[in-house]
Amino acid sequence: MHTFDSIRQSLVDDESSASMRHQKWEPLYAASASSRIAVIGQAPGRRAQASGVPWDDASGKNLIDWLSVTEEQFRNPDLFALLPMDFYYPGTGRSGDLPPRKGFAERWHPPLLALMPDIQLTLLVGRYAQTHYLPSARHGTLTDTVRNYRRFVPQSFPLVHPSPLNFRWQAKNPWFVTDVLPDLRTHVRAALAHPVTENR
């Protein structure tokens, strides 16, 4: 039977993690049996991988603001499970960070999520998370998916990436701030208020 510790050790020991072990990197995610909200993003950035803290950048600050929670709440795995599509920094390509490795989330997310029976809401941050968890998202744009978030709640809530580099997108889509964020905060409050399952 899987445990959080056994999964983490398997991740570290896996052959695909050899280069990460060489750099003394740890898989970067947070999870608890009591987590209420899963935040599924892309992959750690260089700064987060170096610090060992998920979402340790301006994007993380924006996301915390969007959710209207404190940083202490966001960093509490009993409340938020932080599960990127790849648990290691993927490196840099020609136009920024490389994408998450193919097949990584398919392999490692299911055993972790199976240990978290109290997940009430899954936030799908960015295109990679949405195309993996929302098959219909593959047939439209990220803007279409986020605009039509009501199709997926209360189980899932698609979001644009909170990177400061997305300021042009937000300027072109003011409905995100006026319509989506208030509803997001309502769903977040409801999920955090959900009681923990007893007699696990």
C-alpha positions in Angstrom: 0.0 0.0 0.0 1.3 3.5 -0.9 2.1 6.1 1.7 3.2 9.7 1.2 6.7 8.7 2.3 7.0 5.7 0.0 5.8 7.7 -3.0 8.3 10.4 -2.3 11.1 7.9 -2.0 10.0 6.2 -5.2 10.1 9.5 -6.9 13.6 10.2 -5.7 14.9 6.8 -6.6 13.2 6.6 -10.1 15.6 6.3 -13.0 14.0 9.4 -14.6 15.1 11.4 -11.6 18.8 10.6 -12.0 19.9 14.1 -13.2 17.8 15.7 -10.5 19.5 13.5 -7.8 22.9 14.5 -9.2 21.9 18.2 -8.7 20.7 17.3 -5.2 17.1 18.4 -6.1 14.2 17.2 -4.1 10.8 16.6 -5.8 8.8 19.8 -5.2 5.2 19.3 -4.1 3.1 19.4 -0.9 0.3 17.0 0.1 -1.5 15.7 3.2 -4.2 13.2 3.9 -6.3 16.2 5.1 -5.8 18.5 2.1 -9.0 20.1 0.9 -7.9 21.9 -2.2 -5.5 20.6 -4.9 -3.5 23.2 -6.8 -2.3 21.6 -10.0 0.1 23.9 -11.9 2.9 23.5 -14.5 6.2 22.7 -13.0 8.5 24.5 -10.4 10.4 27.4 -11.6 14.1 27.8 -11.1 13.7 29.9 -8.0 11.2 27.5 -6.4 13.4 24.5 -7.1 16.4 26.3 -5.5 14.5 27.3 -2.4 12.5 24.1 -2.0 9.3 26.0 -1.6 6.5 25.5 -4.2 5.2 28.7 -5.9 8.1 30.7 -4.3 7.9 33.6 -6.8 5.7 36.5 -8.0 3.2 34.0 -9.5 2.7 32.4 -6.1 2.0 35.8 -4.5 -0.6 36.6 -7.2 -2.2 33.2 -6.8 -2.5 33.6 -3.0 -4.1 37.0 -3.7 -6.5 35.5 -6.2 -7.6 32.9 -3.7 -8.0 35.5 -0.9 -6.1 33.3 1.6 -3.1 34.0 3.8 0.3 32.6 2.9 0.2 30.5 6.1 -3.0 28.9 4.8 -1.6 28.3 1.3 1.6 26.7 2.8 -0.4 24.4 5.0 -0.7 21.0 3.3 -3.6 20.1 5.5 -5.5 22.8 3.5 -3.7 23.0 0.1 -2.0 20.2 -1.8 0.4 21.7 -4.3 0.9 19.2 -7.2 2.5 20.5 -10.4 2.4 18.5 -13.5 6.1 17.7 -13.0 7.7 17.9 -9.5 11.1 19.1 -10.8 12.3 22.2 -12.6 12.3 21.1 -16.3 15.1 23.5 -17.5 15.1 26.3 -19.9 14.2 26.2 -23.6 14.3 28.8 -26.4 11.3 30.7 -25.1 11.3 30.2 -21.4 11.0 27.1 -19.1 10.6 23.8 -20.8 7.2 22.0 -20.4 6.5 19.3 -17.8 7.8 15.9 -18.8 5.2 13.8 -20.7 3.7 11.0 -18.6 4.9 12.4 -15.3 1.5 13.4 -13.9 -0.1 10.3 -15.3 2.3 8.2 -13.3 2.5 10.1 -10.0 -0.7 12.1 -9.4 -3.1 9.1 -9.1 -1.3 7.4 -6.1 -0.9 10.7 -4.3 -4.5 11.8 -4.9 -5.7 8.4 -3.7 -4.3 9.3 -0.3 -6.3 12.6 -0.1 -9.9 11.7 0.3 -10.9 15.2 1.4 -10.1 17.1 -1.8 -13.1 19.2 -2.5 -11.8 21.4 -5.2 -9.1 21.1 -7.8 -7.6 24.3 -9.2 -6.2 23.7 -12.7 -3.6 26.4 -13.3 -2.6 26.8 -16.9 -2.9 24.9 -20.1 -1.0 21.8 -19.2 -3.1 21.0 -16.2 -6.3 21.8 -18.0 -5.7 19.6 -21.1 -4.7 16.7 -18.8 -7.6 16.9 -16.4 -10.3 18.4 -18.6 -10.5 16.5 -21.9 -12.8 19.2 -23.4 -10.1 21.8 -22.9 -8.0 20.2 -25.6 -10.5 21.5 -28.2 -10.6 25.1 -27.2 -8.3 27.9 -26.1 -7.3 28.5 -22.5 -9.4 31.7 -22.6 -12.5 29.7 -23.6 -11.8 27.1 -20.8 -11.4 29.8 -18.1 -14.3 31.8 -19.3 -16.5 28.7 -19.2 -15.3 27.6 -15.7 -18.9 27.0 -14.5 -19.0 23.9 -16.6 -16.4 22.3 -14.3 -17.2 23.5 -10.8 -17.5 22.5 -8.1 -15.0 19.7 -8.7 -12.5 21.6 -10.9 -11.8 25.3 -11.5 -9.6 26.3 -14.5 -7.4 29.3 -14.1 -5.0 31.2 -16.2 -1.4 31.1 -14.9 -0.9 33.9 -12.3 2.5 35.0 -13.8 3.0 38.7 -13.9 3.9 38.1 -17.6 0.1 37.5 -18.2 -0.8 41.1 -17.5 -1.7 41.6 -21.2 -4.1 38.7 -21.1 -5.8 40.1 -18.0 -6.0 43.5 -19.6 -7.8 42.0 -22.6 -10.1 39.9 -20.4 -11.4 42.1 -17.5 -14.2 39.6 -16.8 -11.6 37.4 -15.1 -11.2 39.9 -12.2 -14.8 41.1 -12.1 -16.6 37.7 -12.6 -14.2 34.7 -12.1 -12.2 35.7 -9.0 -15.2 36.4 -6.8 -16.7 33.1 -7.6 -13.3 31.4 -7.2 -13.0 32.8 -3.7 -16.5 31.5 -2.8 -15.6 28.0 -3.9 -12.2 28.2 -2.0 -13.9 29.2 1.2 -16.5 26.4 0.9 -13.8 23.8 0.3 -11.6 25.0 3.2 -14.6 24.8 5.5 -15.3 21.2 4.6 -14.8 18.8 7.6 -12.0 16.3 7.6 -13.0 12.7 7.0 -13.0 10.7 10.2 -11.9 7.1 10.7 -9.5 6.9 7.8 
